[in-house]
Amino acid sequence: MSASLFLGRESEPLWSLLDLSPLQLRTSKELLFILAGNVFGVFCAWYKYGDRISRRFFVTSVTSRKNIEELRTSMSELQLPKEHDFKYK
């Protein structure tokens, strides 16, 4: 059995069943080329800037506790009415 994909019939590969016009074939090749280039660009950017992105968006538990405490103190400083206080909901 060959490495090509078959759809029930062993004499016709899958891509011959699609019967693409030359324009469709060229457009699909260009789309795959653009997609591969974008994936390659994302991998290169992650290799270069991955540490910076991780530090910025993936906060540690110590930092998140600190942010929660800052939020609580700022909420208490606002002196909002009781219906806007998160403790009573």
C-alpha positions as CSV (number, residue, x, y, z in Angstrom):
1,M,0.0,0.0,0.0
2,S,1.4,3.4,-0.9
3,A,1.8,6.4,1.4
4,S,-1.0,8.4,-0.4
5,L,-4.4,8.8,1.1
6,F,-7.2,6.6,-0.4
7,L,-10.9,6.9,-0.2
8,G,-12.2,3.4,-0.7
9,R,-10.6,3.0,-4.2
10,E,-7.0,2.0,-4.2
11,S,-6.5,3.3,-7.8
12,E,-7.4,7.0,-7.1
13,P,-5.6,9.1,-4.5
14,L,-7.7,11.6,-2.5
15,W,-6.3,14.7,-4.3
16,S,-7.4,13.4,-7.7
17,L,-11.0,13.2,-6.4
18,L,-11.0,16.9,-5.5
19,D,-10.5,17.9,-9.1
20,L,-9.1,21.4,-8.4
21,S,-8.8,24.0,-11.2
22,P,-5.4,25.5,-11.7
23,L,-6.6,28.7,-10.0
24,Q,-7.8,26.8,-7.0
25,L,-4.6,24.8,-6.8
26,R,-2.4,27.9,-7.0
27,T,-4.5,29.7,-4.4
28,S,-4.4,26.8,-2.0
29,K,-0.6,26.5,-2.4
30,E,-0.2,30.2,-1.7
31,L,-2.5,29.9,1.3
32,L,-0.4,27.0,2.7
33,F,2.8,29.0,2.0
34,I,1.5,32.0,3.9
35,L,0.3,29.8,6.8
36,A,3.6,28.1,7.0
37,G,5.4,31.5,7.0
38,N,3.2,32.8,9.8
39,V,3.8,29.7,11.9
40,F,7.5,30.0,11.4
41,G,7.3,33.7,12.4
42,V,5.4,32.9,15.6
43,F,8.0,30.3,16.5
44,C,10.9,32.7,15.9
45,A,9.1,35.5,17.9
46,W,8.4,33.1,20.7
47,Y,12.1,32.0,20.7
48,K,13.2,35.6,21.0
49,Y,10.5,37.1,23.2
50,G,9.0,34.1,25.0
51,D,10.6,34.9,28.4
52,R,9.3,38.5,28.3
53,I,5.8,37.3,27.3
54,S,5.8,34.7,30.1
55,R,6.8,37.2,32.7
56,R,4.2,39.7,31.6
57,F,1.1,37.5,31.3
58,F,1.8,34.5,33.5
59,V,1.9,36.0,36.9
60,T,3.1,34.0,39.9
61,S,0.9,33.3,42.9
62,V,2.9,35.7,45.1
63,T,2.2,38.5,42.6
64,S,-1.4,37.7,42.3
65,R,-1.9,37.7,46.1
66,K,-0.2,41.1,46.2
67,N,-2.5,42.4,43.5
68,I,-5.6,41.1,45.3
69,E,-4.5,42.9,48.5
70,E,-3.9,46.1,46.6
71,L,-7.4,45.8,45.1
72,R,-9.0,45.3,48.5
73,T,-7.2,48.3,50.0
74,S,-8.2,50.5,47.1
75,M,-11.8,49.3,47.4
76,S,-11.9,50.1,51.1
77,E,-10.5,53.6,50.4
78,L,-13.3,54.3,47.9
79,Q,-15.9,54.1,50.7
80,L,-18.6,52.8,48.4
81,P,-22.2,52.3,49.6
82,K,-23.0,48.8,50.9
83,E,-24.8,47.7,47.7
84,H,-21.5,48.1,45.8
85,D,-19.4,46.3,48.3
86,F,-18.2,42.9,47.1
87,K,-18.2,41.4,50.7
88,Y,-22.0,41.5,51.0
89,K,-22.9,39.7,47.7
